[in-house]
Amino acid sequence: MAWHAYDLDHLAQEIVLRARQRDPNPKKTSLNQAYKMRAACAYGLERFWGEHLRLGGKEASEDDRCKAKFIADVWAGFVGLMAKAGVDLPPQMLSKEDSEVDIQAVAEQLWRIKPEDQLAPLAVLTALCDSVVWWTQRLKPGRGGDD
């Protein structure tokens, strides 16, 4: 994969701004999830993808659903970036209410990617999450005198 900037920083800013508008509770913002997302990169693509399942669902609180949407937005942006680079990743975002067969099918698509073919996408995901963390800190409600 050749190096392209792909506007990671711009994408990260858009994701953070959408999350900020969506959050119902500025004190318990989904933006607090940014560091956890960044840490999830170390566990692989399938674990990062699965984080939205952990937080989403009918019984989940509104705060947790916002966190799940935040992760889903990052995944969707990441899949778009990887498509530009010719890397095909599953775009599906599911919920706990979806069948286990559907959830397992997406996870297996990710597990079938050879470890050596995951290195570049994981590097891009990590860089995207680093940018999300940076923008989170700059745009978090109550920071910078704007709220």
Secondary structure, DSSP 8 states (H G I E B T S, - for coil): -----TTHHHHHHHHHHHHHHH-S-GGG-GGGGHHHHHHHGGG-HHHHHHHHHHH-STTS-HHHHHHHHHHHHHHHHHHHHHHHTT---------TTS-HHHHHHHHHHHHTS-HHHHHHHHHHHHHHHHHHHHHHHHHSTTSTT--
